[in-house]
Amino acid sequence: MSSPASFAKHPIHPMLIVFPVGLWIFSFISDLIHWFGWGSDVWIDVSYRVMAGGIVGAFLAAIPGFIDFLPLSARPRTIAGWHLTLNLTVLTFFIIDFILRTIGFSVAPWPLLISFVGILLLSVSGWLGGELVYVHGLAVEK
């Protein structure tokens, strides 16, 4: 099934998800660098700013993702529903993490733990997204 949200037969959602995924993982890595004392306090700022970029990227990726979700039926819709729910949960985790950092609550290990759990959930959601494409053929032009 081809993607309703596509450009020149290429689905937009998979093009955009690389940004929040990559930025949130780099935010976590930046936190680890600071946590283990491998760098200066600049890594806290890097993590904060990269996390913000991931949040914006997630909102942008969600729009074509939701457009792709609407026409689904049966088993793919159930899996996509879990994918959507997990992604909203992950986004909520990172928004909470970002807000806590904004108001100055950077007491370790809470921001690090929130990011870690967010990335674990993001991994499960990515696996479900992969199942939609590789097992059920969503967003694949035949």
Backbone torsions as a table, in degrees:
resi	resn	phi	psi	omega
1	MET	NA	125.4	178.9
2	SER	-74.6	161.5	-176.6
3	SER	-84.7	129.7	175.0
4	PRO	-65.2	-30.0	178.3
5	ALA	-100.9	86.1	-177.0
6	SER	-139.3	163.8	176.5
7	PHE	-131.2	119.1	-178.2
8	ALA	52.7	44.9	179.4
9	LYS	68.7	12.5	177.2
10	HIS	-110.2	124.1	-179.0
11	PRO	-65.1	136.7	-175.3
12	ILE	-79.3	-38.7	-176.3
13	HIS	-53.8	-50.0	179.6
14	PRO	-66.3	-23.1	176.3
15	MET	-69.3	-32.6	-173.3
16	LEU	-93.2	-23.9	-175.2
17	ILE	-68.1	-20.2	-179.9
18	VAL	-62.6	-27.8	-177.9
19	PHE	-70.5	-56.0	178.3
20	PRO	-63.6	-38.5	-179.9
21	VAL	-61.1	-52.4	-178.9
22	GLY	-63.9	-42.3	-178.2
23	LEU	-67.7	-40.8	179.5
24	TRP	-68.8	-37.6	176.7
25	ILE	-65.7	-42.4	178.0
26	PHE	-66.0	-33.7	175.6
27	SER	-61.0	-43.9	178.9
28	PHE	-64.9	-42.7	178.2
29	ILE	-62.2	-40.3	177.5
30	SER	-61.2	-40.8	176.1
31	ASP	-62.0	-42.8	179.3
32	LEU	-63.2	-40.9	178.4
33	ILE	-58.7	-44.7	178.9
34	HIS	-69.2	-43.6	-177.0
35	TRP	-57.7	-43.2	-178.4
36	PHE	-86.4	3.2	175.5
37	GLY	73.8	25.0	-179.4
38	TRP	-85.4	-5.6	-179.0
39	GLY	-152.6	179.7	-178.0
40	SER	-83.3	-175.1	179.2
41	ASP	-68.2	-9.2	178.3
42	VAL	-60.4	-26.6	-179.2
43	TRP	-66.6	-26.5	174.9
44	ILE	-65.9	-43.8	179.3
45	ASP	-66.7	-41.3	177.6
46	VAL	-59.5	-47.5	-179.4
47	SER	-59.2	-43.7	-178.7
48	TYR	-62.4	-48.5	-177.3
49	ARG	-69.6	-39.2	179.2
50	VAL	-67.6	-37.2	176.8
51	MET	-61.7	-41.2	178.1
52	ALA	-61.3	-43.1	177.1
53	GLY	-61.1	-38.1	177.4
54	GLY	-64.4	-38.2	178.8
55	ILE	-64.6	-46.5	177.8
56	VAL	-61.8	-44.9	179.0
57	GLY	-60.8	-36.4	179.3
58	ALA	-65.7	-41.3	177.1
59	PHE	-63.0	-40.1	179.5
60	LEU	-67.2	-39.2	179.5
61	ALA	-72.1	-26.6	-177.6
62	ALA	-68.9	-30.2	-176.7
63	ILE	-63.3	-57.2	177.6
64	PRO	-67.2	-28.5	176.2
65	GLY	-61.9	-42.5	179.2
66	PHE	-69.0	-37.4	176.6
67	ILE	-61.8	-39.5	177.4
68	ASP	-68.8	-29.7	-177.7
69	PHE	-71.1	-37.8	-171.0
70	LEU	-55.0	-45.0	-176.5
71	PRO	-82.7	0.5	-175.5
72	LEU	-70.6	155.1	176.1
73	SER	-142.0	164.2	174.4
74	ALA	58.0	-139.7	-174.0
75	ARG	-58.5	-45.7	178.7
76	PRO	-59.4	-34.1	179.8
77	ARG	-68.2	-37.5	177.6
78	THR	-63.1	-47.6	179.3
79	ILE	-64.0	-43.8	179.1
80	ALA	-63.8	-32.7	176.3
81	GLY	-64.3	-41.9	175.9
82	TRP	-66.2	-40.5	177.5
83	HIS	-59.5	-46.9	178.9
84	LEU	-62.5	-46.9	-178.9
85	THR	-62.8	-44.3	177.9
86	LEU	-63.3	-41.7	179.7
87	ASN	-64.5	-38.8	176.2
88	LEU	-66.1	-36.4	176.6
89	THR	-65.0	-44.4	178.6
90	VAL	-62.2	-45.7	178.2
91	LEU	-59.0	-42.1	178.1
92	THR	-62.3	-43.5	177.3
93	PHE	-56.6	-48.1	-176.9
94	PHE	-71.7	-31.6	174.5
95	ILE	-65.8	-44.1	176.9
96	ILE	-61.0	-44.9	178.3
97	ASP	-58.9	-45.1	-179.8
98	PHE	-63.3	-44.1	179.4
99	ILE	-64.0	-44.1	178.0
100	LEU	-58.3	-41.1	178.8
101	ARG	-69.0	-36.0	-179.6
102	THR	-64.3	-40.5	-178.6
103	ILE	-84.9	3.8	173.6
104	GLY	94.7	7.5	178.6
105	PHE	-87.7	87.9	179.5
106	SER	-118.7	29.0	-179.6
107	VAL	-67.9	116.2	179.4
108	ALA	-65.9	146.1	7.6
109	PRO	-101.8	14.1	-171.9
110	TRP	-58.0	-51.5	178.6
111	PRO	-60.5	-37.5	178.6
112	LEU	-65.0	-42.4	180.0
113	LEU	-66.8	-42.3	178.9
114	ILE	-62.3	-43.9	178.5
115	SER	-63.1	-41.4	-179.6
116	PHE	-61.9	-47.4	178.9
117	VAL	-63.8	-39.9	177.4
118	GLY	-59.5	-42.4	179.9
119	ILE	-69.6	-36.3	175.8
120	LEU	-61.4	-46.5	178.7
121	LEU	-65.0	-36.9	177.6
122	LEU	-62.6	-36.3	178.0
123	SER	-64.5	-42.5	177.7
124	VAL	-64.7	-42.9	179.2
125	SER	-63.1	-40.0	177.1
126	GLY	-63.1	-37.9	177.2
127	TRP	-62.9	-42.4	178.5
128	LEU	-65.2	-40.2	176.4
129	GLY	-61.2	-40.9	176.7
130	GLY	-63.5	-38.1	177.4
131	GLU	-63.6	-38.8	178.4
132	LEU	-60.7	-40.1	-178.0
133	VAL	-79.5	-52.5	-169.8
134	TYR	-83.9	-27.0	179.7
135	VAL	-97.2	-42.8	-175.1
136	HIS	-100.9	-4.3	174.6
137	GLY	70.7	22.0	177.9
138	LEU	-69.9	144.1	179.6
139	ALA	60.5	26.2	177.6
140	VAL	-112.5	121.7	178.3
141	GLU	-78.7	122.7	-176.9
142	LYS	-106.7	NA	NA
